[in-house]
Amino acid sequence: MGVGWAGEQHAEAYAKLPGVELAGIAGLEEPVRTELAERLGVERHVATWEELFEDDSLDVVSVAVPTFLHAPITIAALERGLHVLCEKPIARTPDEAADMVAAAAKAGRVLDVAFNRRQRNDVQALRRFIENGRLGQPYCTKAWWLRRSGIPTMGSWFTGRETAGGGPLIDLGIHILDYALFLLGQPKVTTVSASTYDLLGTAGVGDDVSGKSGGGGGFDVEDLASAFMRLDDGGTLLLETSWATHRMSGMEYGITIYGTEGGAELRVDEQLDTGTLTLFTEVDGVPAVTEVEAEPGGGHDEVVAQFLDSVRAGSGGEGVAAAELARVVDACYRSAEARREVALS
Ligand SMILES: NC(=O)c1ccc[n+]([C@@H]2O[C@H](COP(=O)([O-])OP(=O)(O)OC[C@H]3O[C@@H](n4cnc5c(N)ncnc54)[C@H](O)[C@@H]3O)[C@@H](O)[C@H]2O)c1
């Protein structure tokens, strides 16, 4: 459900898979909803999620709607016996996320969360390099997702704390956290020291006019965040993310990892979806630089395919891991507010 950018990615991914019938689509916007349904050959399309759930024959549902609706819709779906693939971030707060995880456990259904950036071929290739020891022990990591002018529609649901839970930290930072911790082998974050800023957004600077839906018309979230994290493997992760900041034009995400035997840097152009992965190693004592060619790949197609694999297996999904990321993001917001380091228990 949801017929914005994310909902369209989900619907298209299901439509490509053999043995899957797209039984219904829900979304408030017309003619967007009808056009999507007609293009994918889906007969039933309705405005609200409540109407969608009137169909008793559903087995699974994708939740790709504003974040404040993730918990109520996901819990209602799980209570109806559906398996759920929810968009990131799992929820606005750790409490909402914990309720969703508990509802999935109680219902005995899969709760998965869409971390599509992790599915990129270059990210997967870098994970294999690290697993195979090419960087030795990674100890210092910087990860970022920076936009010069990319507030997802000033005044939409994205720019309200009540509807989104926060700004770029919870929107883009959650992707960065996910792929960084995945690449590093899932160490736990033990402490965070974060700062958030809202000077450009509150001045009306940095809109990307992308046509995001809903919202109360205001801007009461951050436009830039920086967080320093200590990890339980002894390493550190520095995370930086912006919707609006005076830097070079464009939108870019990536990661730099320094290890005892080598380093790596991945840079992805958000709009072109093209990435450059570079490894810094030594060959016979001589510094070597290797550029790795990898098609973008993965994305929501892979997320949806893996979700359905979990459903068929009767277990799996990223719900529990996503709830842990929600705790880390929440600790960052608390650290920024208190202007001090916060420990995660
Ligand atoms: N994984 C990614 O790369 C990625 C990218 C963008 C957005 N997202 C996530 O996807 C979700 C949606 O974001 P978006 O950019 O598509 O937003 P959007 O504003 O473009 O679309 C939101 C959709 O939700 C629908 N909606 C709102 N209330 C509804 C209701 N009561 N019943 C049914 N549908 C309802 C709207 O009609 C709209 O179609 C968010 O959680 C966002 O964080 C993920």
The ligand as a Gaussian input file, in Angstrom:
#p B3LYP/6-31G(d) Opt

LIG

0 1
 N       13.657000       2.400000       0.721000
 C       13.794000       3.564000       0.113000
 O       14.746000       3.806000      -0.603000
 C       12.709000       4.596000       0.302000
 C       12.652000       5.727000      -0.528000
 C       11.610000       6.639000      -0.328000
 C       10.703000       6.436000       0.694000
 N       10.816000       5.330000       1.494000
 C        9.865000       5.091000       2.578000
 O        8.628000       4.704000       2.003000
 C        7.539000       5.257000       2.731000
 C        6.694000       6.136000       1.808000
 O        7.530000       7.147000       1.251000
 P        7.222000       7.828000      -0.171000
 O        8.435000       8.571000      -0.544000
 O        6.686000       6.813000      -1.122000
 O        6.068000       8.857000       0.283000
 P        4.918000       9.540000      -0.568000
 O        4.434000      10.689000       0.206000
 O        5.395000       9.780000      -1.967000
 O        3.798000       8.416000      -0.645000
 C        3.083000       8.004000       0.504000
 C        1.897000       7.178000       0.048000
 O        1.182000       6.738000       1.210000
 C       -0.225000       6.842000       0.901000
 N       -1.054000       6.928000       2.082000
 C       -1.111000       7.898000       3.024000
 N       -2.087000       7.646000       3.904000
 C       -2.689000       6.481000       3.513000
 C       -3.762000       5.701000       4.011000
 N       -4.455000       6.078000       5.089000
 N       -4.112000       4.555000       3.349000
 C       -3.431000       4.178000       2.250000
 N       -2.405000       4.872000       1.715000
 C       -2.036000       6.019000       2.346000
 C       -0.306000       8.119000       0.092000
 O       -1.534000       8.145000      -0.612000
 C        0.908000       7.981000      -0.818000
 O        0.592000       7.244000      -1.962000
 C        8.170000       5.995000       3.909000
 O        8.251000       5.133000       5.008000
 C        9.583000       6.297000       3.429000
 O       10.516000       6.402000       4.483000
 C       11.779000       4.426000       1.304000

